[in-house]
Amino acid sequence: MFALASGIGRATAIAYARSGVEGICLADISSSGLSKTLQECDKVATNPKFLAITVKTNVVNEGEVKEMVEETMSTFGRLDYATNIAGVRWFPVLLLLADESVGRRSLS
């Protein structure tokens, strides 16, 4: 799973751990955030065989994503599903734009 260091990603990882999954690969660009998510997952995991690994991964870097998948496969032997919860906070940038410049921009 990508983007698990905070917010919706962290909540999703914790929900998976709580639901009884046996293993999870936590991937994000933030190592410190991943450590916190890992601790939370370990606290709530209901499967006695639960194992979580963390892999610092920048999802815009194809090589890092491939390494994360390889580490997941090496650790767990398979990959049943993947989620990408990466997001970019750009709303404050809009506040800096003049009203007329926003109105004249085309999304196409």
N, CA, C and O atoms as CSV, one atom per row, in Angstrom:
chain,resi,resn,atom,element,x,y,z
A,1,MET,N,N,0.839,-1.166,0.000
A,1,MET,CA,C,0.000,0.000,0.000
A,1,MET,C,C,0.887,1.233,0.000
A,1,MET,O,O,1.900,1.270,0.699
A,2,PHE,N,N,0.523,2.220,-0.761
A,2,PHE,CA,C,1.284,3.460,-0.853
A,2,PHE,C,C,0.626,4.575,-0.042
A,2,PHE,O,O,-0.585,4.576,0.179
A,3,ALA,N,N,1.441,5.507,0.387
A,3,ALA,CA,C,0.986,6.726,1.060
A,3,ALA,C,C,0.320,6.421,2.387
A,3,ALA,O,O,-0.837,6.773,2.617
A,4,LEU,N,N,1.062,5.766,3.246
A,4,LEU,CA,C,0.500,5.310,4.507
A,4,LEU,C,C,1.072,6.015,5.728
A,4,LEU,O,O,0.834,5.576,6.853
A,5,ALA,N,N,1.806,7.075,5.538
A,5,ALA,CA,C,2.449,7.739,6.668
A,5,ALA,C,C,1.500,8.623,7.461
A,5,ALA,O,O,1.803,8.996,8.595
A,6,SER,N,N,0.350,8.964,6.875
A,6,SER,CA,C,-0.575,9.836,7.600
A,6,SER,C,C,-1.956,9.776,6.969
A,6,SER,O,O,-2.151,9.142,5.932
A,7,GLY,N,N,-2.904,10.438,7.600
A,7,GLY,CA,C,-4.233,10.634,7.042
A,7,GLY,C,C,-4.975,9.377,6.663
A,7,GLY,O,O,-4.974,8.385,7.392
A,8,ILE,N,N,-5.621,9.439,5.489
A,8,ILE,CA,C,-6.447,8.322,5.024
A,8,ILE,C,C,-5.605,7.067,4.833
A,8,ILE,O,O,-6.069,5.964,5.120
A,9,GLY,N,N,-4.376,7.222,4.355
A,9,GLY,CA,C,-3.502,6.064,4.171
A,9,GLY,C,C,-3.217,5.341,5.469
A,9,GLY,O,O,-3.312,4.116,5.535
A,10,ARG,N,N,-2.864,6.100,6.517
A,10,ARG,CA,C,-2.607,5.493,7.833
A,10,ARG,C,C,-3.875,4.810,8.339
A,10,ARG,O,O,-3.814,3.680,8.823
A,11,ALA,N,N,-5.008,5.475,8.236
A,11,ALA,CA,C,-6.268,4.892,8.704
A,11,ALA,C,C,-6.587,3.598,7.959
A,11,ALA,O,O,-7.078,2.642,8.559
A,12,THR,N,N,-6.313,3.562,6.658
A,12,THR,CA,C,-6.558,2.367,5.859
A,12,THR,C,C,-5.661,1.217,6.309
A,12,THR,O,O,-6.126,0.087,6.456
A,13,ALA,N,N,-4.390,1.499,6.525
A,13,ALA,CA,C,-3.459,0.463,6.979
A,13,ALA,C,C,-3.891,-0.100,8.336
A,13,ALA,O,O,-3.854,-1.311,8.553
A,14,ILE,N,N,-4.294,0.777,9.231
A,14,ILE,CA,C,-4.741,0.346,10.562
A,14,ILE,C,C,-6.000,-0.510,10.433
A,14,ILE,O,O,-6.148,-1.507,11.140
A,15,ALA,N,N,-6.897,-0.130,9.544
A,15,ALA,CA,C,-8.117,-0.920,9.330
A,15,ALA,C,C,-7.785,-2.312,8.799
A,15,ALA,O,O,-8.388,-3.297,9.225
A,16,TYR,N,N,-6.830,-2.402,7.874
A,16,TYR,CA,C,-6.409,-3.722,7.380
A,16,TYR,C,C,-5.837,-4.566,8.521
A,16,TYR,O,O,-6.174,-5.743,8.652
A,17,ALA,N,N,-4.988,-3.977,9.331
A,17,ALA,CA,C,-4.388,-4.719,10.449
A,17,ALA,C,C,-5.470,-5.201,11.416
A,17,ALA,O,O,-5.448,-6.343,11.877
A,18,ARG,N,N,-6.407,-4.319,11.709
A,18,ARG,CA,C,-7.494,-4.650,12.628
A,18,ARG,C,C,-8.401,-5.738,12.045
A,18,ARG,O,O,-8.980,-6.528,12.791
A,19,SER,N,N,-8.525,-5.779,10.719
A,19,SER,CA,C,-9.430,-6.735,10.075
A,19,SER,C,C,-8.863,-8.151,10.013
A,19,SER,O,O,-9.582,-9.089,9.668
A,20,GLY,N,N,-7.591,-8.312,10.340
A,20,GLY,CA,C,-7.036,-9.661,10.414
A,20,GLY,C,C,-6.104,-10.080,9.303
A,20,GLY,O,O,-5.817,-11.269,9.169
A,21,VAL,N,N,-5.617,-9.142,8.495
A,21,VAL,CA,C,-4.667,-9.540,7.456
A,21,VAL,C,C,-3.421,-10.145,8.091
A,21,VAL,O,O,-3.072,-9.840,9.231
A,22,GLU,N,N,-2.766,-11.001,7.332
A,22,GLU,CA,C,-1.552,-11.640,7.842
A,22,GLU,C,C,-0.316,-10.791,7.600
A,22,GLU,O,O,0.620,-10.824,8.399
A,23,GLY,N,N,-0.294,-10.031,6.513
A,23,GLY,CA,C,0.883,-9.231,6.212
A,23,GLY,C,C,0.522,-7.991,5.430
A,23,GLY,O,O,-0.473,-7.947,4.706
A,24,ILE,N,N,1.358,-6.985,5.597
A,24,ILE,CA,C,1.136,-5.729,4.886
A,24,ILE,C,C,2.476,-5.042,4.662
A,24,ILE,O,O,3.337,-5.019,5.541
A,25,CYS,N,N,2.634,-4.485,3.474
A,25,CYS,CA,C,3.805,-3.680,3.162
A,25,CYS,C,C,3.368,-2.227,3.198
A,25,CYS,O,O,2.510,-1.810,2.421
A,26,LEU,N,N,3.953,-1.465,4.092
A,26,LEU,CA,C,3.637,-0.049,4.237
A,26,LEU,C,C,4.667,0.749,3.450
A,26,LEU,O,O,5.863,0.666,3.728
A,27,ALA,N,N,4.215,1.511,2.484
A,27,ALA,CA,C,5.133,2.266,1.632
A,27,ALA,C,C,4.736,3.737,1.611
A,27,ALA,O,O,3.559,4.069,1.477
A,28,ASP,N,N,5.721,4.609,1.743
A,28,ASP,CA,C,5.489,6.049,1.697
A,28,ASP,C,C,6.847,6.714,1.539
A,28,ASP,O,O,7.886,6.082,1.731
A,29,ILE,N,N,6.828,7.976,1.192
A,29,ILE,CA,C,8.065,8.739,1.055
A,29,ILE,C,C,8.596,9.185,2.421
A,29,ILE,O,O,9.761,9.564,2.542
A,30,SER,N,N,7.741,9.140,3.449
A,30,SER,CA,C,8.096,9.593,4.794
A,30,SER,C,C,8.445,8.418,5.705
A,30,SER,O,O,7.557,7.688,6.148
A,31,SER,N,N,9.728,8.236,5.984
A,31,SER,CA,C,10.154,7.144,6.863
A,31,SER,C,C,9.614,7.296,8.271
A,31,SER,O,O,9.179,6.317,8.878
A,32,SER,N,N,9.636,8.515,8.800
A,32,SER,CA,C,9.163,8.716,10.174
A,32,SER,C,C,7.669,8.445,10.276
A,32,SER,O,O,7.204,7.864,11.256
A,33,GLY,N,N,6.922,8.864,9.270
A,33,GLY,CA,C,5.493,8.585,9.260
A,33,GLY,C,C,5.207,7.103,9.167
A,33,GLY,O,O,4.278,6.608,9.805
A,34,LEU,N,N,5.995,6.386,8.380
A,34,LEU,CA,C,5.825,4.941,8.266
A,34,LEU,C,C,6.061,4.247,9.598
A,34,LEU,O,O,5.348,3.305,9.943
A,35,SER,N,N,7.051,4.703,10.343
A,35,SER,CA,C,7.338,4.105,11.659
A,35,SER,C,C,6.134,4.242,12.583
A,35,SER,O,O,5.788,3.307,13.305
A,36,LYS,N,N,5.502,5.404,12.559
A,36,LYS,CA,C,4.314,5.621,13.394
A,36,LYS,C,C,3.167,4.725,12.949
A,36,LYS,O,O,2.465,4.152,13.782
A,37,THR,N,N,2.974,4.603,11.639
A,37,THR,CA,C,1.908,3.745,11.123
A,37,THR,C,C,2.172,2.295,11.496
A,37,THR,O,O,1.254,1.574,11.886
A,38,LEU,N,N,3.414,1.869,11.378
A,38,LEU,CA,C,3.782,0.501,11.746
A,38,LEU,C,C,3.455,0.229,13.209
A,38,LEU,O,O,2.883,-0.815,13.526
A,39,GLN,N,N,3.803,1.136,14.097
A,39,GLN,CA,C,3.511,0.969,15.527
A,39,GLN,C,C,2.009,0.838,15.768
A,39,GLN,O,O,1.569,-0.017,16.535
A,40,GLU,N,N,1.226,1.693,15.106
A,40,GLU,CA,C,-0.226,1.647,15.270
A,40,GLU,C,C,-0.794,0.327,14.751
A,40,GLU,O,O,-1.672,-0.262,15.381
A,41,CYS,N,N,-0.297,-0.137,13.608
A,41,CYS,CA,C,-0.763,-1.413,13.048
A,41,CYS,C,C,-0.442,-2.568,13.990
A,41,CYS,O,O,-1.280,-3.441,14.217
A,42,ASP,N,N,0.754,-2.571,14.528
A,42,ASP,CA,C,1.148,-3.625,15.462
A,42,ASP,C,C,0.252,-3.643,16.703
A,42,ASP,O,O,-0.052,-4.710,17.236
A,43,LYS,N,N,-0.163,-2.473,17.156
A,43,LYS,CA,C,-1.022,-2.376,18.349
A,43,LYS,C,C,-2.398,-2.984,18.127
A,43,LYS,O,O,-2.958,-3.601,19.033
A,44,VAL,N,N,-2.947,-2.815,16.927
A,44,VAL,CA,C,-4.343,-3.220,16.693
A,44,VAL,C,C,-4.490,-4.515,15.906
A,44,VAL,O,O,-5.608,-5.000,15.734
A,45,ALA,N,N,-3.389,-5.086,15.426
A,45,ALA,CA,C,-3.464,-6.296,14.598
A,45,ALA,C,C,-4.162,-7.424,15.363
A,45,ALA,O,O,-3.869,-7.671,16.532
A,46,THR,N,N,-5.084,-8.097,14.684
A,46,THR,CA,C,-5.833,-9.187,15.312
A,46,THR,C,C,-5.338,-10.564,14.891
A,46,THR,O,O,-5.704,-11.562,15.512
A,47,ASN,N,N,-4.516,-10.638,13.854
A,47,ASN,CA,C,-3.987,-11.917,13.387
A,47,ASN,C,C,-2.685,-12.194,14.125
A,47,ASN,O,O,-1.762,-11.382,14.055
A,48,PRO,N,N,-2.582,-13.321,14.832
A,48,PRO,CA,C,-1.349,-13.620,15.572
A,48,PRO,C,C,-0.111,-13.760,14.675
A,48,PRO,O,O,1.018,-13.649,15.152
A,49,LYS,N,N,-0.324,-14.001,13.390
A,49,LYS,CA,C,0.786,-14.118,12.435
A,49,LYS,C,C,1.099,-12.789,11.745
A,49,LYS,O,O,1.923,-12.754,10.831
A,50,PHE,N,N,0.459,-11.702,12.165
A,50,PHE,CA,C,0.607,-10.408,11.503
A,50,PHE,C,C,2.062,-9.978,11.409
A,50,PHE,O,O,2.809,-10.023,12.387
A,51,LEU,N,N,2.445,-9.559,10.207
A,51,LEU,CA,C,3.780,-9.017,9.959
A,51,LEU,C,C,3.627,-7.821,9.036
A,51,LEU,O,O,2.971,-7.909,7.998
A,52,ALA,N,N,4.225,-6.716,9.410
A,52,ALA,CA,C,4.222,-5.527,8.552
A,52,ALA,C,C,5.658,-5.125,8.278
A,52,ALA,O,O,6.512,-5.176,9.163
A,53,ILE,N,N,5.912,-4.727,7.051
A,53,ILE,CA,C,7.218,-4.190,6.690
A,53,ILE,C,C,7.012,-2.771,6.170
A,53,ILE,O,O,5.934,-2.420,5.689
A,54,THR,N,N,8.057,-1.969,6.275
A,54,THR,CA,C,7.996,-0.613,5.730
A,54,THR,C,C,9.049,-0.464,4.645
A,54,THR,O,O,10.170,-0.960,4.768
A,55,VAL,N,N,8.665,0.228,3.583
A,55,VAL,CA,C,9.580,0.477,2.477
A,55,VAL,C,C,9.414,1.941,2.070
A,55,VAL,O,O,8.354,2.346,1.593
A,56,LYS,N,N,10.467,2.722,2.263
A,56,LYS,CA,C,10.405,4.119,1.837
A,56,LYS,C,C,10.332,4.132,0.317
A,56,LYS,O,O,11.230,3.633,-0.361
A,57,THR,N,N,9.252,4.710,-0.217
A,57,THR,CA,C,9.001,4.668,-1.653
A,57,THR,C,C,8.416,5.986,-2.130
A,57,THR,O,O,7.455,6.496,-1.554
A,58,ASN,N,N,8.995,6.524,-3.172
A,58,ASN,CA,C,8.433,7.684,-3.851
A,58,ASN,C,C,7.653,7.139,-5.043
A,58,ASN,O,O,8.252,6.618,-5.983
A,59,VAL,N,N,6.331,7.251,-5.018
A,59,VAL,CA,C,5.504,6.611,-6.044
A,59,VAL,C,C,5.670,7.205,-7.433
A,59,VAL,O,O,5.195,6.615,-8.403
A,60,VAL,N,N,6.319,8.340,-7.561
A,60,VAL,CA,C,6.576,8.883,-8.897
A,60,VAL,C,C,7.865,8.331,-9.485
A,60,VAL,O,O,8.207,8.636,-10.628
A,61,ASN,N,N,8.585,7.518,-8.710
A,61,ASN,CA,C,9.829,6.902,-9.158
A,61,ASN,C,C,9.562,5.429,-9.449
A,61,ASN,O,O,9.428,4.620,-8.530
A,62,GLU,N,N,9.485,5.091,-10.727
A,62,GLU,CA,C,9.147,3.722,-11.128
A,62,GLU,C,C,10.095,2.686,-10.527
A,62,GLU,O,O,9.661,1.605,-10.127
A,63,GLY,N,N,11.382,3.009,-10.462
A,63,GLY,CA,C,12.357,2.078,-9.894
A,63,GLY,C,C,12.083,1.785,-8.429
A,63,GLY,O,O,12.207,0.641,-7.991
A,64,GLU,N,N,11.711,2.806,-7.666
A,64,GLU,CA,C,11.400,2.612,-6.241
A,64,GLU,C,C,10.139,1.772,-6.063
A,64,GLU,O,O,10.057,0.957,-5.144
A,65,VAL,N,N,9.159,1.970,-6.938
A,65,VAL,CA,C,7.936,1.174,-6.861
A,65,VAL,C,C,8.258,-0.291,-7.156
A,65,VAL,O,O,7.764,-1.185,-6.470
A,66,LYS,N,N,9.081,-0.536,-8.171
A,66,LYS,CA,C,9.479,-1.913,-8.483
A,66,LYS,C,C,10.224,-2.547,-7.319
A,66,LYS,O,O,9.997,-3.716,-7.007
A,67,GLU,N,N,11.113,-1.795,-6.667
A,67,GLU,CA,C,11.840,-2.311,-5.503
A,67,GLU,C,C,10.885,-2.653,-4.364
A,67,GLU,O,O,11.065,-3.660,-3.679
A,68,MET,N,N,9.867,-1.813,-4.162
A,68,MET,CA,C,8.889,-2.068,-3.115
A,68,MET,C,C,8.117,-3.364,-3.391
A,68,MET,O,O,7.885,-4.164,-2.484
A,69,VAL,N,N,7.725,-3.557,-4.653
A,69,VAL,CA,C,7.018,-4.787,-5.010
A,69,VAL,C,C,7.929,-5.992,-4.825
A,69,VAL,O,O,7.492,-7.020,-4.307
A,70,GLU,N,N,9.189,-5.884,-5.237
A,70,GLU,CA,C,10.135,-6.987,-5.074
A,70,GLU,C,C,10.341,-7.325,-3.595
A,70,GLU,O,O,10.403,-8.498,-3.227
A,71,GLU,N,N,10.445,-6.303,-2.755
A,71,GLU,CA,C,10.611,-6.560,-1.315
A,71,GLU,C,C,9.364,-7.210,-0.721
A,71,GLU,O,O,9.454,-8.082,0.142
A,72,THR,N,N,8.203,-6.772,-1.196
A,72,THR,CA,C,6.948,-7.385,-0.751
A,72,THR,C,C,6.908,-8.856,-1.134
A,72,THR,O,O,6.577,-9.709,-0.310
A,73,MET,N,N,7.244,-9.151,-2.381
A,73,MET,CA,C,7.245,-10.536,-2.859
A,73,MET,C,C,8.265,-11.383,-2.109
A,73,MET,O,O,8.000,-12.538,-1.775
A,74,SER,N,N,9.419,-10.810,-1.850
A,74,SER,CA,C,10.469,-11.531,-1.139
A,74,SER,C,C,10.053,-11.862,0.294
A,74,SER,O,O,10.349,-12.943,0.804
A,75,THR,N,N,9.370,-10.929,0.926
A,75,THR,CA,C,8.968,-11.125,2.322
A,75,THR,C,C,7.757,-12.034,2.450
A,75,THR,O,O,7.748,-12.940,3.284
A,76,PHE,N,N,6.735,-11.804,1.633
A,76,PHE,CA,C,5.462,-12.500,1.798
A,76,PHE,C,C,5.221,-13.607,0.778
A,76,PHE,O,O,4.342,-14.445,0.978
A,77,GLY,N,N,5.980,-13.624,-0.301
A,77,GLY,CA,C,5.817,-14.656,-1.310
A,77,GLY,C,C,4.726,-14.382,-2.325
A,77,GLY,O,O,4.603,-15.098,-3.319
A,78,ARG,N,N,3.947,-13.367,-2.086
A,78,ARG,CA,C,2.872,-13.022,-3.016
A,78,ARG,C,C,2.378,-11.611,-2.718
A,78,ARG,O,O,2.686,-11.025,-1.681
A,79,LEU,N,N,1.603,-11.090,-3.661
A,79,LEU,CA,C,0.964,-9.785,-3.508
A,79,LEU,C,C,-0.491,-9.977,-3.893
A,79,LEU,O,O,-0.805,-10.148,-5.071
A,80,ASP,N,N,-1.382,-9.952,-2.912
A,80,ASP,CA,C,-2.800,-10.206,-3.168
A,80,ASP,C,C,-3.530,-8.971,-3.692
A,80,ASP,O,O,-4.398,-9.088,-4.557
A,81,TYR,N,N,-3.192,-7.803,-3.185
A,81,TYR,CA,C,-3.827,-6.574,-3.628
A,81,TYR,C,C,-2.931,-5.407,-3.277
A,81,TYR,O,O,-2.049,-5.518,-2.426
A,82,ALA,N,N,-3.167,-4.277,-3.946
A,82,ALA,CA,C,-2.380,-3.072,-3.701
A,82,ALA,C,C,-3.312,-1.872,-3.738
A,82,ALA,O,O,-4.287,-1.848,-4.489
A,83,THR,N,N,-3.004,-0.891,-2.929
A,83,THR,CA,C,-3.765,0.353,-2.955
A,83,THR,C,C,-2.800,1.522,-3.045
A,83,THR,O,O,-1.712,1.494,-2.469
A,84,ASN,N,N,-3.205,2.530,-3.763
A,84,ASN,CA,C,-2.401,3.748,-3.882
A,84,ASN,C,C,-3.250,4.897,-3.350
A,84,ASN,O,O,-4.233,5.301,-3.971
A,85,ILE,N,N,-2.858,5.408,-2.206
A,85,ILE,CA,C,-3.629,6.454,-1.553
A,85,ILE,C,C,-2.806,7.743,-1.534
A,85,ILE,O,O,-2.986,8.595,-0.664
A,86,ALA,N,N,-1.913,7.870,-2.493
A,86,ALA,CA,C,-1.056,9.052,-2.561
A,86,ALA,C,C,-1.880,10.268,-2.955
A,86,ALA,O,O,-2.787,10.178,-3.782
A,87,GLY,N,N,-1.558,11.381,-2.365
A,87,GLY,CA,C,-2.245,12.617,-2.691
A,87,GLY,C,C,-1.295,13.790,-2.569
A,87,GLY,O,O,-0.242,13.700,-1.938
A,88,VAL,N,N,-1.681,14.866,-3.170
A,88,VAL,CA,C,-0.873,16.081,-3.122
A,88,VAL,C,C,-1.747,17.204,-2.592
A,88,VAL,O,O,-2.869,17.406,-3.055
A,89,ARG,N,N,-1.227,17.920,-1.631
A,89,ARG,CA,C,-1.968,19.062,-1.090
A,89,ARG,C,C,-1.615,20.291,-1.900
A,89,ARG,O,O,-0.508,20.818,-1.793
A,90,TRP,N,N,-2.552,20.745,-2.706
A,90,TRP,CA,C,-2.272,21.909,-3.553
A,90,TRP,C,C,-3.281,23.015,-3.357
A,90,TRP,O,O,-3.142,24.078,-3.963
A,91,PHE,N,N,-4.290,22.808,-2.536
A,91,PHE,CA,C,-5.319,23.815,-2.340
A,91,PHE,C,C,-4.766,25.178,-1.928
A,91,PHE,O,O,-5.222,26.181,-2.477
A,92,PRO,N,N,-3.811,25.282,-0.994
A,92,PRO,CA,C,-3.316,26.610,-0.619
A,92,PRO,C,C,-2.739,27.407,-1.786
A,92,PRO,O,O,-2.758,28.638,-1.760
A,93,VAL,N,N,-2.236,26.733,-2.793
A,93,VAL,CA,C,-1.701,27.425,-3.965
A,93,VAL,C,C,-2.819,28.202,-4.656
A,93,VAL,O,O,-2.595,29.311,-5.139
A,94,LEU,N,N,-4.006,27.633,-4.704
A,94,LEU,CA,C,-5.129,28.315,-5.337
A,94,LEU,C,C,-5.449,29.632,-4.648
A,94,LEU,O,O,-5.872,30.593,-5.292
A,95,LEU,N,N,-5.247,29.673,-3.344
A,95,LEU,CA,C,-5.547,30.892,-2.606
A,95,LEU,C,C,-4.612,32.032,-2.978
A,95,LEU,O,O,-4.943,33.201,-2.781
A,96,LEU,N,N,-3.454,31.697,-3.510
A,96,LEU,CA,C,-2.481,32.712,-3.889
A,96,LEU,C,C,-2.742,33.298,-5.272
A,96,LEU,O,O,-2.203,34.348,-5.620
A,97,LEU,N,N,-3.562,32.622,-6.049
A,97,LEU,CA,C,-3.848,33.085,-7.403
A,97,LEU,C,C,-4.899,34.191,-7.375
A,97,LEU,O,O,-5.833,34.150,-6.574
A,98,ALA,N,N,-4.742,35.162,-8.242
A,98,ALA,CA,C,-5.749,36.221,-8.370
A,98,ALA,C,C,-7.025,35.634,-8.950
A,98,ALA,O,O,-6.975,34.714,-9.766
A,99,ASP,N,N,-8.152,36.157,-8.537
A,99,ASP,CA,C,-9.442,35.648,-9.007
A,99,ASP,C,C,-9.528,35.590,-10.528
A,99,ASP,O,O,-10.014,34.606,-11.084
A,100,GLU,N,N,-9.062,36.636,-11.200
A,100,GLU,CA,C,-9.190,36.651,-12.658
A,100,GLU,C,C,-8.317,35.580,-13.328
A,100,GLU,O,O,-8.689,35.060,-14.380
A,101,SER,N,N,-7.163,35.242,-12.735
A,101,SER,CA,C,-6.306,34.240,-13.369
A,101,SER,C,C,-6.934,32.855,-13.239
A,101,SER,O,O,-6.778,32.024,-14.134
A,102,VAL,N,N,-7.635,32.596,-12.149
A,102,VAL,CA,C,-8.305,31.319,-11.988
A,102,VAL,C,C,-9.442,31.205,-12.997
A,102,VAL,O,O,-9.619,30.157,-13.618
A,103,GLY,N,N,-10.202,32.266,-13.159
A,103,GLY,CA,C,-11.335,32.258,-14.074
A,103,GLY,C,C,-10.948,32.060,-15.523
A,103,GLY,O,O,-11.754,31.551,-16.302
A,104,ARG,N,N,-9.754,32.440,-15.909
A,104,ARG,CA,C,-9.331,32.353,-17.313
A,104,ARG,C,C,-8.605,31.065,-17.636
A,104,ARG,O,O,-8.311,30.812,-18.804
A,105,ARG,N,N,-8.306,30.245,-16.650
A,105,ARG,CA,C,-7.567,29.008,-16.909
A,105,ARG,C,C,-8.507,27.926,-17.444
A,105,ARG,O,O,-9.663,27.822,-17.034
A,106,SER,N,N,-7.991,27.145,-18.347
A,106,SER,CA,C,-8.760,26.054,-18.923
A,106,SER,C,C,-8.248,24.739,-18.353
A,106,SER,O,O,-7.039,24.556,-18.205
A,107,LEU,N,N,-9.134,23.845,-18.041
A,107,LEU,CA,C,-8.735,22.533,-17.523
A,107,LEU,C,C,-8.438,21.552,-18.638
A,107,LEU,O,O,-7.952,20.454,-18.366
A,108,SER,N,N,-8.711,21.906,-19.881
A,108,SER,CA,C,-8.497,20.964,-20.979
A,108,SER,C,C,-7.081,21.050,-21.498
A,108,SER,O,O,-6.718,20.326,-22.426
